[in-house]
Structures are given as C-alpha cells and as structure tokens.
Amino acid sequence: MPELPEVETIKRELEKAVLGKKIVEVCVHKPTVIRQPPVKEFKKILQGLTIKNILRKAKVLILELSDGKSLVIHLKMTGQLIYPGEGKNSRVSFHFSDGTILDFNDQRLFGELRILDDWRQLKFIQGLGPEPFDLTAGEFKKMLAQKKTKIKPLLMDQTFMSGIGNLYAAEALFRAKIHPARPANSLSDKEQATLLKEIKATLLEAIKYKGSSVDQYLQVSGNPGGYVKYHKVYDRQNKPCLVCGGPIKRISLGGRGTYFCPRCQNKR
C-alpha cells in the first residue's frame, strides 16, 4: 500500500498536472471503486467543476472542487493516478477541458473514491492519529508511555500515528537501532527521541526520491519511485546488513512480514 511518501509525491505531482483544470466528463469503467454517491450522481456532480486545491491527509488524497465539495481518493493496495492518461484500461477516467485525461487505475479494486461536502467528516479521517511531522519528542513520549504493544505494529496503527506502513516502520526502526518486537513502553527517553527523529528523516528521504515502487505504486507520470535502492532492511531477507554485514532477517509481527538486523537491532 502506498504510504505517506508515495501519497505525498502523488499530491505534489497532481498539483503541477491538474490543479485549475476543469472536469468535463467522468467515465466510470468499474463502479466498485465509487463508494459515494451512486455512480450516476458521482459523474453528474463532477461535470463542469474545477480542481481548486489538492491536499493529503495521511494516505488519503483530497481534491477540493470549485463548488465546495471534495473528491476524496484512497488508493489502498494497488491504486494509481496516472497523467496524462489514456482513458482505456482505467477504472475511472477524468476528462478535462484541455483534452487531457487523469486515469485512476486499481488492479485489485480495493481503492475508494468519494465525493463529500466536508472531507473532515469522513469517519476514517476522524479516527487518524497525528502525523510524525506534527509531533514533538515530548508528545511522542507521552503517546508511548502506556503502550505495551510491540513497537512496529504500533507505528503501523493509523489511529496511533498516521501515514506510516510496513515499509517505513521497518526502515525507521533499523535506523534507530530498535528491535521491532520491543514493547513500546520499554524504550528509553533517548530511544524515543531517536526513533521519532529517524521516522521523520526516513519519510523525508523517501519523499526526496519520490517513494518506493515495491508493489503497484507509480508516480503520476507512470514512472516508478526511486527510493527502493536506498532501503536498508525492507525486502532484503538474507542479504548482508549494510552496517554490520550480518544477514537481514524476516519475522512475522502483527500478521505482517518484518525485516530487521538481529545484530544492529538488539532485543533489549
């Protein structure tokens, strides 16, 4: 699933590609991805509206429209937004007045598109925890204080902290030298501060290289993200650690595959 760096990359690229464009037609090829309102009304509402602003909230994209409504897009596992699109093999195509097309692709059809009067009222968004960039070390410390949950699944819990998924949780924990199975409340003050610092640094670095294309993620241009070659542990099982040379291991935590270095991330 695209995480914060991938969705932020898409948001920035959409700002350059479609901001200010007028939608003249919407072609829905797979109604499954339209969650509200019904497809006929979805198409009718969007026709003639202009994209006035583009926001990101955690892993969700919000296209604010000229009538005050918003088109809310959750890419989920395999969602893609491609511009300029072709309008042929997409799940939904947005046709603009200048003749260009924005395609929404989604191989597994888990994505969700909604038109809302107020995107802030979406239950999923209301349940999100703070983003890492909005937190101070003191606030992060308070959040961890009573949490006995293992640190990696906790970082992936969107109600605790939003925007981080499996990939960047693994990378940040490695950089902070913290074992992914450590109970969250066992981290020292120094480890807590280091972890938040490394979370932010990892996300910023990933944004710089336009995200990680490990599954279906693509930039708006259709090109893959360039951060994969900078991964320290993710998807590197049995390969040598780039710090100590020992083999990277993979275990299951919270039902997800977790990569780490047993030497560098000692389970204290």
C-alpha positions as CSV (number, residue, x, y, z in Angstrom):
1,M,0.0,0.0,0.0
2,P,1.3,3.5,-0.8
3,E,2.5,5.1,2.4
4,L,3.0,8.8,3.3
5,P,5.9,9.4,1.0
6,E,4.2,7.9,-2.0
7,V,0.9,9.7,-1.5
8,E,2.8,13.0,-0.8
9,T,4.6,12.5,-4.1
10,I,1.4,12.0,-5.9
11,K,-0.2,15.0,-4.3
12,R,2.7,17.3,-5.3
13,E,2.7,15.9,-8.9
14,L,-1.1,16.4,-9.2
15,E,-0.7,20.0,-8.1
16,K,1.5,20.5,-11.1
17,A,-0.6,18.4,-13.5
18,V,-4.3,19.1,-12.9
19,L,-4.7,22.0,-10.5
20,G,-7.0,24.5,-12.0
21,K,-8.3,22.1,-14.7
22,K,-12.0,21.8,-15.4
23,I,-13.6,18.4,-15.5
24,V,-15.9,18.0,-18.5
25,E,-16.6,14.2,-18.4
26,V,-16.1,11.3,-16.0
27,C,-16.0,7.8,-17.4
28,V,-16.6,5.0,-14.8
29,H,-15.5,1.6,-16.0
30,K,-15.6,-0.2,-12.7
31,P,-18.4,1.1,-10.4
32,T,-17.0,-0.9,-7.5
33,V,-14.5,1.8,-6.6
34,I,-17.1,4.6,-6.4
35,R,-18.3,4.5,-2.7
36,Q,-20.5,7.6,-2.6
37,P,-22.6,8.9,-4.0
38,P,-24.1,6.5,-6.6
39,V,-22.2,6.4,-9.9
40,K,-24.7,8.4,-11.9
41,E,-24.8,11.2,-9.3
42,F,-21.0,11.0,-8.9
43,K,-20.5,11.7,-12.6
44,K,-23.1,14.4,-12.7
45,I,-21.7,16.3,-9.7
46,L,-18.1,16.4,-11.1
47,Q,-19.0,17.5,-14.6
48,G,-18.1,21.2,-15.1
49,L,-16.2,21.6,-11.8
50,T,-12.7,22.8,-11.4
51,I,-10.0,21.4,-9.2
52,K,-9.2,24.3,-6.8
53,N,-6.8,22.7,-4.3
54,I,-5.1,19.3,-3.5
55,L,-4.5,18.1,0.0
56,R,-3.1,14.9,1.6
57,K,-4.2,13.5,5.0
58,A,-2.1,10.5,6.0
59,K,-2.5,8.1,3.0
60,V,-5.6,9.9,1.6
61,L,-5.8,12.4,-1.3
62,I,-8.3,15.2,-1.2
63,L,-9.2,17.2,-4.4
64,E,-11.1,20.3,-3.3
65,L,-13.6,21.4,-6.0
66,S,-15.0,24.7,-7.2
67,D,-18.4,24.0,-5.7
68,G,-17.0,23.5,-2.2
69,K,-17.2,19.7,-2.3
70,S,-14.2,17.4,-2.3
71,L,-13.2,14.3,-4.3
72,V,-11.6,12.0,-1.7
73,I,-9.3,9.2,-3.1
74,H,-7.9,6.4,-1.0
75,L,-5.5,4.4,-3.2
76,K,-5.5,1.4,-0.8
77,M,-3.3,-1.5,-2.0
78,T,-2.9,-1.0,-5.8
79,G,-4.5,2.3,-6.7
80,Q,-2.7,4.6,-9.1
81,L,-3.3,8.1,-10.6
82,I,-1.7,8.5,-14.0
83,Y,-1.5,11.7,-16.0
84,P,-1.7,12.1,-18.9
85,G,-3.9,9.0,-19.1
86,E,-5.4,7.1,-22.0
87,G,-8.9,6.5,-20.6
88,K,-8.9,3.0,-22.0
89,N,-7.8,0.5,-19.3
90,S,-8.5,2.6,-16.2
91,R,-11.2,2.1,-13.6
92,V,-12.2,5.7,-13.7
93,S,-11.1,8.4,-16.1
94,F,-11.4,12.2,-15.5
95,H,-11.5,14.2,-18.8
96,F,-10.5,17.8,-18.7
97,S,-11.5,20.8,-20.9
98,D,-8.0,20.9,-22.4
99,G,-8.3,17.4,-23.8
100,T,-6.1,15.7,-21.2
101,I,-7.2,12.8,-19.0
102,L,-6.4,11.7,-15.4
103,D,-6.7,7.9,-15.0
104,F,-7.5,6.1,-11.8
105,N,-6.1,2.5,-12.1
106,D,-6.5,-0.2,-9.5
107,Q,-5.7,-3.8,-10.2
108,R,-7.3,-5.3,-7.1
109,L,-10.2,-2.9,-6.9
110,F,-9.7,-2.0,-3.2
111,G,-9.5,1.7,-3.9
112,E,-12.2,4.1,-2.8
113,L,-13.5,7.3,-4.4
114,R,-16.0,9.6,-2.7
115,I,-17.5,13.0,-3.2
116,L,-18.1,14.7,0.2
117,D,-19.4,18.0,1.3
118,D,-16.8,18.1,4.1
119,W,-13.9,15.6,3.9
120,R,-13.1,16.2,7.6
121,Q,-16.3,14.3,8.5
122,L,-15.2,11.1,6.9
123,K,-15.0,8.5,9.7
124,F,-11.7,7.2,8.6
125,I,-10.1,10.6,8.7
126,Q,-11.6,11.5,12.1
127,G,-10.0,8.3,13.5
128,L,-6.5,9.1,12.3
129,G,-3.7,9.7,14.8
130,P,-1.2,12.6,14.3
131,E,1.3,12.5,11.5
132,P,5.0,12.2,12.5
133,F,5.9,15.7,11.3
134,D,3.3,17.2,13.6
135,L,4.8,15.6,16.8
136,T,7.5,16.8,19.2
137,A,9.7,14.4,21.2
138,G,7.7,15.2,24.3
139,E,4.4,14.4,22.7
140,F,5.7,11.2,21.2
141,K,7.0,10.2,24.7
142,K,3.5,10.7,26.2
143,M,2.0,8.6,23.4
144,L,4.3,5.7,24.1
145,A,4.2,5.8,27.8
146,Q,1.3,3.4,28.5
147,K,1.7,1.3,25.3
148,K,2.7,-2.3,25.9
149,T,2.2,-3.1,22.2
150,K,5.2,-4.1,20.2
151,I,6.7,-1.0,18.6
152,K,6.5,-1.9,15.0
153,P,2.7,-2.9,14.9
154,L,2.1,0.2,16.9
155,L,3.8,2.5,14.4
156,M,1.6,1.0,11.7
157,D,-1.6,1.6,13.7
158,Q,-3.2,4.6,11.8
159,T,-5.2,5.6,14.9
160,F,-1.9,5.9,16.9
161,M,0.2,7.6,14.2
162,S,-0.9,8.2,10.6
163,G,0.9,7.8,7.4
164,I,3.4,5.0,8.2
165,G,3.0,1.4,6.9
166,N,5.1,-1.7,6.9
167,L,8.0,-0.5,4.8
168,Y,8.8,2.8,6.5
169,A,8.2,1.4,10.0
170,A,10.9,-1.2,9.3
171,E,13.3,1.3,7.9
172,A,12.9,3.8,10.7
173,L,13.4,1.2,13.4
174,F,16.6,0.0,11.8
175,R,17.9,3.5,11.6
176,A,17.1,4.0,15.3
177,K,18.6,0.6,16.2
178,I,15.4,-0.6,17.9
179,H,14.2,-4.2,17.6
180,P,10.7,-4.3,16.0
181,A,9.3,-6.6,18.7
182,R,10.3,-4.3,21.6
183,P,7.3,-3.2,23.8
184,A,6.7,0.5,23.1
185,N,6.8,1.4,26.7
186,S,10.2,-0.2,27.1
187,L,12.0,2.4,25.0
188,S,14.2,4.8,26.9
189,D,13.8,8.6,26.5
190,K,16.8,8.7,24.2
191,E,15.4,5.8,22.1
192,Q,12.1,7.5,21.8
193,A,13.6,10.8,20.6
194,T,15.9,8.9,18.2
195,L,13.0,6.9,16.8
196,L,10.9,10.0,16.1
197,K,13.9,11.7,14.5
198,E,14.6,8.7,12.3
199,I,10.9,8.3,11.3
200,K,10.9,11.9,10.1
201,A,14.3,11.6,8.3
202,T,13.3,8.3,6.6
203,L,10.0,9.8,5.3
204,L,11.7,13.0,4.1
205,E,14.4,10.9,2.3
206,A,11.7,8.8,0.7
207,I,9.8,11.8,-0.5
208,K,13.0,13.2,-2.0
209,Y,13.3,10.1,-4.2
210,K,9.6,10.1,-5.0
211,G,8.6,7.0,-2.9
212,S,9.3,3.3,-3.2
213,S,7.9,1.1,-6.0
214,V,7.8,-2.3,-4.4
215,D,4.3,-3.3,-5.5
216,Q,2.0,-1.4,-7.8
217,Y,2.9,2.2,-6.8
218,L,3.8,4.6,-9.6
219,Q,4.3,8.3,-9.8
220,V,1.7,10.3,-11.6
221,S,3.9,10.3,-14.6
222,G,3.8,6.5,-14.7
223,N,7.5,6.2,-13.6
224,P,8.5,4.1,-10.5
225,G,9.7,5.8,-7.3
226,G,13.4,5.8,-6.8
227,Y,13.8,5.0,-3.1
228,V,14.0,1.2,-3.3
229,K,17.7,1.3,-3.9
230,Y,18.1,3.1,-0.6
231,H,16.3,0.5,1.6
232,K,18.4,-0.7,4.5
233,V,16.3,-3.7,5.5
234,Y,12.9,-3.9,3.8
235,D,12.7,-6.8,1.4
236,R,16.3,-7.7,2.0
237,Q,15.9,-11.0,3.7
238,N,19.2,-13.0,4.0
239,K,21.2,-10.1,2.3
240,P,24.1,-8.6,4.3
241,C,23.3,-5.7,6.6
242,L,24.7,-2.5,5.2
243,V,26.1,-1.6,8.6
244,C,27.4,-4.8,10.3
245,G,27.4,-7.3,7.4
246,G,25.2,-9.8,9.2
247,P,22.1,-11.3,7.4
248,I,18.9,-9.4,7.4
249,K,16.1,-11.5,9.0
250,R,12.3,-11.6,8.3
251,I,9.8,-12.4,11.0
252,S,6.0,-12.0,11.3
253,L,4.7,-9.3,13.6
254,G,1.0,-8.4,13.8
255,G,0.4,-10.6,10.7
256,R,2.9,-8.7,8.6
257,G,6.4,-9.6,7.4
258,T,9.0,-7.6,9.3
259,Y,12.6,-7.1,8.2
260,F,15.4,-6.2,10.7
261,C,19.0,-6.8,11.5
262,P,19.4,-9.0,14.7
263,R,22.8,-7.5,15.4
264,C,22.1,-3.8,14.9
265,Q,18.6,-4.0,16.4
266,N,19.3,-5.9,19.6
267,K,16.2,-7.0,21.5
268,R,17.0,-5.4,24.9
